[in-house]
């Protein structure tokens, strides 16, 4: 098989939302991952975390309200927590499936930081909802802290920026582990967004789109394939028009034409396509595939999914 080094980006459907959902989803996802490993692939995994991040952020802040000696947890700390507990479920489920298949491969999770640009325009245009619903009084307090809040019907929600990833801090560790035969779970939730301040890294109140970080990691690992797993078998052109058409195989140039035509929803499919284009464009011979978690193996082998090549 030509595609031996693969970065797999898992969407919400592959990891669930609540703790019981996540544990069950991790078992299903692990089987899909191990099917690919059986085919000879060296795998690095990244995943989303928005529901989990919101849950942790809410819980920690509510705890802080009830216990004055404890300060509310910064978004970056909550992101680190989400990487740890999602990785815990995934690595245990994958380990179990590997052993059932008679394969010995170590599996580990790396708490991963990703540098973002202080001057990224995204900080002036937050789009990602985070945490629980707020009352008008709570929303006002958040705004006084300098946070962004948006009204949705009768309730308010906090929103944060989604800057582009610039550099993966722990990329050398990821490379070393992958080269030694380890299945690595890294850049969970797109990575913990950090700002460089001389020798220090300062957590940013933001989230990073996991597809962009997945594409960056695939490039820096010189992976053969970026496999983005979501809840649809194929990317569609004309989505929602009644004239949908499944895109089975498209070139980077065609994908860019679709982007310019506004074919893809900004908060969902567009980051997947854009990340795929960026990754494939950087070196000939690469392939990006977008398909459902249920069709992960078929996406890897070329039987299903939208394939983007140079």
KATA-V175257 format. One line per field, one symbol per residue. phi: phi as a letter, one per 30 degrees, with the letter a starting at -180 (. if undefined). A space follows every 50 residues. Layout:
phi->???
This chain:
phi->.ddccbccccdeddbibddddddddddddeddddeddddjdccbcbadae ddddddddddddddddbedcdeddedddddddeddddeddddddeddddd diccbdbbccdccbdbdeceeddcbdbcdbiddcdddddddddddjdcbb cbicbbbdbbdbdddcacdcddddddddddjddccbheiijddbcdbhcc ccdcdabcdddddddddddddhddbccccbcbdbdccidicibdbdcdbb dedddddddddidcddcbdeeddddddeddddadjdbcbcadddcedddd djdbjdccbd
